[in-house]
Amino acid sequence: MGRAQLKALMASGSSIVFDARARTIASDVSGMAPNGQNASMQLPSFFAHGLLKNALLFKSVERGCSSDPDGVVSHTRLFIPFDSERAGNGGKSLVFGPSVSAEKLGKFFGVENIEPARIKGDLDKLALLAKAPSFSAFLLRDAFERAGIETDKRFFQISDTEADALRENLKAKLKPLAAMALNLSATVVGNAQLDLLARKLWELDDPAFLMPLARALKIPEADTTSVFYAWIGAAYFQREFAKRQAKVRLLAEWLAAKSPFPAAEKEEIARQYEDDRCQVRERLRWAWSTAAKIFERYTVSYDALIAGRAGPFVEYLQTVQTDFTALGTRLSVIEYCLSFYDLTASLDRNSIASIELLREVARTMRNASGESESGRAAA
């Protein structure tokens, strides 16, 4: 990714960017102090080790061999800017996964013998961030709570009111499973009892309760928590895609418009612009249409469960973890595209800034990423 695109992503507040740097923030997520006045406070670095104090993380997408049927994989990148105050001016980045080690980080930073005990807590955080299909504040807040990893919740920038509303929305979907655990109809079981069971399904911290339900749904014992969490995550992503639908439609219309360059003028620029436009348009279409197919499977299986037929739901749960990851990848593609649109929608289509951003986004859609890079804004 080039510098213009990096700046666009950071400005958009995208769910594929996680800024772990220390910074000044509003006193609460609403930006108001308790007395109604604007106030601010200093947020410390998300990571404790000095090497990671200026870190930003990105979800990047590339084509290649993967478990995704479309051959697309999402990576997590650690980005260290050359100038901590001007992250958009360049830096170096490293692809890492859930098995990231102190040795790998030491090699990246050019430091021999990073003391494992001093960086263990940060490695646990990095591993969890790598597993998450998105840096959505809601998913991260929930994932860290489930893992029991202490963090400063202000990094997740979500109010308790919004979190509770999301949980209540998802709990409504969990009630049929709670009824199934009791082997009774939801109309027979009292609301208070259903609420209790739905909460246990949401919290996923009671193996004794989950096991009978997992057996009924033919979920392997070792996969019980991860399967239910992936199903809850798919429900969350369904809401996130719906929130972006209107803006995606506007971007699709923007990309469908003809080139602003007359055929006889600036032929090389016009050809490159057309190629970039088509590349981004096709990737956006792919991300949205394949996500729609995933949500269709999700909805059909759930509707069958509501109708008293558990078979389709049991079958769907066998692939839900793959779907959860795939939805995160497709949301990443859409976020890259929308960050471009947010900056260029008000610009002339043939402006230098618009052309440069379109080219950088197209390059992201087109090229595979290397294991690590330096001297670039990110990749």
C-alpha positions as CSV (number, residue, x, y, z in Angstrom):
1,M,0.0,0.0,0.0
2,G,1.2,3.5,-0.8
3,R,1.3,6.5,1.3
4,A,-1.9,8.1,-0.1
5,Q,-3.8,4.9,0.6
6,L,-2.4,4.6,4.1
7,K,-3.5,8.2,4.9
8,A,-6.9,7.4,3.5
9,L,-7.3,4.3,5.6
10,M,-6.2,6.1,8.8
11,A,-8.5,9.0,8.1
12,S,-11.5,6.8,7.5
13,G,-11.4,5.0,10.9
14,S,-11.5,1.7,9.0
15,S,-12.0,-1.6,10.8
16,I,-8.9,-2.9,9.0
17,V,-6.6,-0.5,10.9
18,F,-5.7,-0.8,14.6
19,D,-3.7,2.1,16.0
20,A,-1.7,0.9,19.0
21,R,0.2,4.2,19.6
22,A,-0.1,6.4,22.6
23,R,-2.2,9.4,21.9
24,T,-4.6,12.0,23.3
25,I,-8.2,11.0,23.2
26,A,-11.6,12.3,24.3
27,S,-12.3,11.7,28.0
28,D,-14.9,9.1,27.0
29,V,-16.2,7.7,23.7
30,S,-18.8,10.4,23.3
31,G,-16.0,13.0,23.4
32,M,-17.6,14.8,26.4
33,A,-16.5,15.0,30.0
34,P,-19.0,14.1,32.7
35,N,-19.8,17.8,33.3
36,G,-20.7,18.2,29.6
37,Q,-17.5,20.0,28.7
38,N,-15.0,18.8,26.1
39,A,-12.1,17.1,27.8
40,S,-9.2,14.8,26.8
41,M,-6.8,12.4,28.4
42,Q,-3.6,10.6,27.4
43,L,-4.0,7.0,26.2
44,P,-0.9,4.9,26.7
45,S,0.5,2.5,24.1
46,F,-1.5,-0.6,23.7
47,F,1.7,-2.6,23.9
48,A,4.1,-2.6,26.9
49,H,7.4,-3.3,25.1
50,G,9.2,-0.2,23.9
51,L,9.8,-1.8,20.4
52,L,6.1,-1.8,19.8
53,K,5.1,1.6,21.3
54,N,4.5,3.2,17.9
55,A,2.9,0.2,16.2
56,L,0.0,0.2,13.8
57,L,-1.6,-2.9,12.5
58,F,-3.4,-3.5,9.2
59,K,-5.4,-6.3,7.7
60,S,-4.2,-6.8,4.1
61,V,-5.7,-9.1,1.5
62,E,-3.9,-11.0,-1.2
63,R,-4.7,-13.7,-3.8
64,G,-3.0,-17.0,-3.4
65,C,-3.5,-20.5,-2.1
66,S,-5.8,-20.6,1.0
67,S,-8.7,-22.4,2.6
68,D,-10.9,-19.7,0.9
69,P,-12.6,-21.2,-2.1
70,D,-11.8,-18.1,-4.1
71,G,-8.1,-18.3,-3.2
72,V,-8.0,-15.1,-1.2
73,V,-6.3,-14.8,2.2
74,S,-6.1,-12.0,4.8
75,H,-2.9,-11.2,6.6
76,T,-2.1,-9.1,9.7
77,R,0.7,-6.6,9.2
78,L,2.7,-4.9,11.9
79,F,3.6,-1.4,10.7
80,I,6.3,0.8,12.4
81,P,6.4,4.3,10.9
82,F,9.7,6.0,10.4
83,D,8.2,9.1,12.0
84,S,5.8,8.4,14.9
85,E,4.1,11.8,14.4
86,R,3.6,11.4,10.7
87,A,2.8,7.7,10.1
88,G,1.8,8.4,6.5
89,N,5.3,9.3,5.5
90,G,6.5,5.7,5.4
91,G,7.8,2.9,7.5
92,K,8.4,-0.8,7.5
93,S,6.0,-3.7,7.9
94,L,6.0,-7.3,8.9
95,V,3.4,-10.0,8.2
96,F,2.7,-12.2,11.2
97,G,0.3,-14.8,12.4
98,P,-1.0,-16.3,15.6
99,S,2.4,-18.0,16.2
100,V,4.4,-14.8,16.1
101,S,7.6,-15.2,18.2
102,A,10.0,-13.0,20.1
103,E,12.7,-14.3,17.7
104,K,10.8,-13.1,14.6
105,L,10.1,-9.7,16.1
106,G,13.8,-9.4,17.1
107,K,14.9,-10.1,13.5
108,F,12.4,-7.5,12.2
109,F,13.7,-4.9,14.6
110,G,17.3,-5.9,14.3
111,V,17.6,-6.7,17.9
112,E,19.2,-9.9,19.2
113,N,17.8,-11.6,22.2
114,I,14.5,-10.0,23.1
115,E,13.7,-11.2,26.6
116,P,10.7,-13.5,26.3
117,A,9.3,-12.7,29.7
118,R,9.2,-9.0,28.9
119,I,7.3,-9.4,25.6
120,K,5.1,-12.3,26.4
121,G,2.0,-10.2,27.2
122,D,2.4,-8.3,23.9
123,L,2.9,-11.6,22.0
124,D,-0.4,-12.8,23.4
125,K,-2.1,-9.6,22.2
126,L,-0.5,-9.9,18.7
127,A,-1.6,-13.5,18.5
128,L,-5.2,-12.6,19.3
129,L,-5.1,-9.6,16.8
130,A,-3.8,-12.0,14.1
131,K,-6.7,-14.5,14.7
132,A,-9.4,-11.8,14.5
133,P,-10.8,-11.5,11.0
134,S,-11.4,-7.8,11.5
135,F,-10.2,-5.0,13.8
136,S,-13.8,-4.1,14.5
137,A,-13.9,-2.6,18.0
138,F,-16.8,-4.8,18.9
139,L,-15.1,-8.0,17.9
140,L,-11.8,-7.1,19.5
141,R,-13.4,-6.0,22.8
142,D,-15.3,-9.3,22.9
143,A,-12.3,-11.4,21.9
144,F,-10.0,-9.9,24.5
145,E,-12.7,-10.3,27.2
146,R,-13.2,-14.0,26.2
147,A,-9.4,-14.6,26.2
148,G,-9.0,-13.0,29.6
149,I,-6.3,-10.7,28.3
150,E,-6.1,-7.3,30.2
151,T,-6.3,-4.3,27.9
152,D,-7.2,-0.7,28.0
153,K,-10.8,-0.8,26.7
154,R,-10.6,2.7,25.4
155,F,-8.6,1.4,22.4
156,F,-11.8,-0.3,21.3
157,Q,-13.8,3.0,21.2
158,I,-17.3,1.5,21.7
159,S,-19.7,2.7,24.4
160,D,-21.2,0.2,26.9
161,T,-24.6,1.2,25.5
162,E,-23.7,0.2,22.0
163,A,-22.0,-3.0,23.1
164,D,-25.1,-4.0,25.1
165,A,-27.3,-3.2,22.2
166,L,-25.2,-5.4,19.9
167,R,-25.3,-8.2,22.5
168,E,-29.0,-8.0,22.9
169,N,-29.5,-8.1,19.1
170,L,-27.4,-11.3,18.9
171,K,-29.0,-12.9,21.9
172,A,-32.3,-12.9,20.1
173,K,-30.7,-15.2,17.5
174,L,-29.3,-17.4,20.2
175,K,-32.7,-18.2,21.8
176,P,-33.6,-21.1,19.4
177,L,-30.3,-22.7,20.4
178,A,-31.1,-22.2,24.0
179,A,-34.5,-23.9,23.5
180,M,-32.8,-26.7,21.7
181,A,-30.5,-27.3,24.7
182,L,-33.5,-27.8,26.8
183,N,-35.1,-30.1,24.2
184,L,-38.2,-28.0,24.4
185,S,-40.1,-25.6,22.2
186,A,-39.2,-22.0,22.8
187,T,-42.9,-21.3,23.4
188,V,-42.9,-23.7,26.3
189,V,-39.8,-22.4,28.0
190,G,-40.2,-19.2,30.0
191,N,-38.5,-16.0,28.8
192,A,-36.4,-15.8,32.0
193,Q,-35.0,-19.3,31.5
194,L,-34.4,-18.6,27.8
195,D,-32.6,-15.4,28.6
196,L,-30.3,-17.3,31.0
197,L,-29.5,-19.9,28.5
198,A,-29.0,-17.4,25.7
199,R,-26.6,-15.5,28.0
200,K,-24.6,-18.7,28.6
201,L,-24.4,-19.3,24.9
202,W,-23.2,-15.7,24.4
203,E,-20.6,-15.9,27.1
204,L,-19.4,-19.4,26.1
205,D,-17.8,-20.0,29.5
206,D,-19.8,-22.9,30.7
207,P,-18.6,-26.2,29.0
208,A,-21.0,-28.3,31.1
209,F,-23.9,-26.4,29.5
210,L,-22.5,-26.3,26.0
211,M,-21.5,-29.9,25.7
212,P,-25.1,-31.5,25.3
213,L,-26.0,-28.8,22.8
214,A,-22.7,-29.4,20.9
215,R,-23.4,-33.1,20.7
216,A,-26.9,-32.5,19.4
217,L,-25.5,-30.2,16.7
218,K,-22.6,-32.7,16.0
219,I,-19.9,-30.2,16.8
220,P,-16.6,-31.8,17.9
221,E,-15.9,-31.2,21.5
222,A,-12.6,-29.4,20.9
223,D,-14.3,-27.0,18.5
224,T,-17.4,-26.1,20.5
225,T,-16.4,-22.6,21.6
226,S,-14.8,-21.6,18.4
227,V,-17.8,-22.8,16.3
228,F,-20.4,-21.0,18.4
229,Y,-18.2,-17.9,18.4
230,A,-17.8,-18.0,14.6
231,W,-21.6,-18.2,14.3
232,I,-22.1,-15.2,16.5
233,G,-19.4,-13.4,14.5
234,A,-21.2,-14.1,11.2
235,A,-24.3,-12.5,12.7
236,Y,-22.2,-9.5,13.6
237,F,-20.7,-9.2,10.1
238,Q,-24.2,-9.4,8.6
239,R,-25.0,-6.2,10.5
240,E,-21.8,-4.6,9.4
241,F,-22.3,-5.3,5.8
242,A,-25.9,-3.9,6.0
243,K,-24.5,-0.7,7.5
244,R,-22.2,-0.2,4.5
245,Q,-24.7,-1.1,1.8
246,A,-25.7,2.4,0.8
247,K,-22.1,3.7,0.5
248,V,-21.0,0.6,-1.4
249,R,-23.8,1.3,-3.9
250,L,-22.6,4.9,-4.3
251,L,-19.0,3.7,-4.9
252,A,-20.2,1.1,-7.4
253,E,-21.9,3.9,-9.3
254,W,-18.8,6.0,-9.2
255,L,-16.7,3.1,-10.5
256,A,-19.2,2.4,-13.3
257,A,-18.9,5.9,-14.8
258,K,-16.9,6.2,-17.9
259,S,-13.3,7.5,-17.9
260,P,-13.0,11.3,-17.6
261,F,-10.2,11.2,-20.2
262,P,-11.1,11.7,-23.9
263,A,-9.9,8.8,-26.0
264,A,-7.7,11.0,-28.1
265,E,-6.0,12.7,-25.2
266,K,-3.6,11.3,-22.6
267,E,-3.9,7.9,-24.1
268,E,-1.5,6.1,-21.7
269,I,-3.1,7.8,-18.6
270,A,-6.6,7.0,-19.8
271,R,-5.6,3.3,-20.4
272,Q,-4.1,3.0,-17.0
273,Y,-7.1,4.7,-15.3
274,E,-9.5,2.4,-17.1
275,D,-7.6,-0.7,-16.0
276,D,-7.4,0.5,-12.4
277,R,-11.1,1.4,-12.4
278,C,-12.1,-2.0,-13.7
279,Q,-9.8,-3.8,-11.2
280,V,-11.3,-2.1,-8.2
281,R,-14.9,-2.4,-9.5
282,E,-14.5,-6.2,-10.0
283,R,-12.9,-6.7,-6.6
284,L,-15.7,-4.7,-5.0
285,R,-18.3,-6.7,-6.8
286,W,-16.6,-10.0,-5.9
287,A,-16.4,-9.1,-2.2
288,W,-20.0,-8.0,-2.0
289,S,-21.5,-10.9,-4.1
290,T,-19.6,-13.7,-2.4
291,A,-20.4,-12.2,1.0
292,A,-24.1,-12.2,0.0
293,K,-23.9,-15.9,-0.8
294,I,-22.4,-16.6,2.6
295,F,-25.1,-14.7,4.4
296,E,-27.7,-16.6,2.3
297,R,-26.4,-19.9,3.6
298,Y,-26.4,-18.5,7.1
299,T,-29.9,-17.2,6.9
300,V,-31.4,-20.3,5.3
301,S,-29.9,-22.6,7.9
302,Y,-31.1,-20.4,10.7
303,D,-34.6,-20.1,9.3
304,A,-34.8,-23.9,9.0
305,L,-33.8,-24.1,12.7
306,I,-36.6,-21.7,13.6
307,A,-39.0,-23.9,11.6
308,G,-38.0,-26.9,13.7
309,R,-35.6,-28.5,11.2
310,A,-32.1,-28.7,12.7
311,G,-30.5,-30.6,9.8
312,P,-29.5,-27.6,7.6
313,F,-28.2,-25.7,10.7
314,V,-26.1,-28.7,11.7
315,E,-24.7,-28.9,8.2
316,Y,-24.0,-25.1,8.1
317,L,-22.1,-25.2,11.4
318,Q,-19.5,-27.5,9.8
319,T,-18.3,-24.6,7.7
320,V,-19.1,-21.6,9.8
321,Q,-15.5,-21.0,10.9
322,T,-14.4,-20.8,7.3
323,D,-17.3,-18.4,6.6
324,F,-16.4,-16.2,9.6
325,T,-12.8,-15.8,8.3
326,A,-14.0,-15.3,4.7
327,L,-16.4,-12.5,5.7
328,G,-13.6,-10.7,7.4
329,T,-11.5,-10.9,4.2
330,R,-14.4,-9.6,2.1
331,L,-15.0,-6.8,4.6
332,S,-11.3,-5.9,4.3
333,V,-11.6,-5.6,0.5
334,I,-14.7,-3.3,0.9
335,E,-13.0,-1.2,3.5
336,Y,-10.0,-0.6,1.2
337,C,-12.3,0.5,-1.5
338,L,-14.5,2.7,0.7
339,S,-11.5,4.5,2.2
340,F,-10.6,5.5,-1.3
341,Y,-14.1,6.7,-2.0
342,D,-14.4,8.7,1.1
343,L,-11.4,10.9,0.0
344,T,-12.1,11.1,-3.7
345,A,-15.9,11.4,-3.9
346,S,-15.7,15.2,-3.7
347,L,-12.8,15.5,-6.1
348,D,-12.6,15.7,-9.9
349,R,-12.3,12.3,-11.3
350,N,-9.2,13.4,-13.3
351,S,-7.5,15.1,-10.4
352,I,-4.0,13.9,-9.6
353,A,-5.1,12.9,-6.0
354,S,-8.0,10.8,-7.3
355,I,-5.9,9.1,-10.0
356,E,-3.1,8.3,-7.5
357,L,-5.5,6.8,-4.9
358,L,-7.4,4.7,-7.4
359,R,-4.0,3.4,-8.7
360,E,-2.9,2.5,-5.2
361,V,-6.1,0.7,-4.3
362,A,-6.0,-1.2,-7.6
363,R,-2.5,-2.3,-6.9
364,T,-3.6,-3.6,-3.5
365,M,-6.4,-5.6,-5.2
366,R,-3.9,-6.9,-7.9
367,N,-0.7,-7.7,-6.2
368,A,0.4,-10.3,-3.7
369,S,2.2,-9.2,-0.6
370,G,5.7,-10.3,0.5
371,E,6.7,-11.6,3.9
372,S,8.1,-8.3,5.1
373,E,8.9,-5.0,3.5
374,S,10.7,-1.8,4.5
375,G,10.9,1.7,3.2
376,R,7.2,1.8,2.2
377,A,4.2,3.1,4.0
378,A,2.8,-0.4,4.4
379,A,1.8,-3.2,2.2
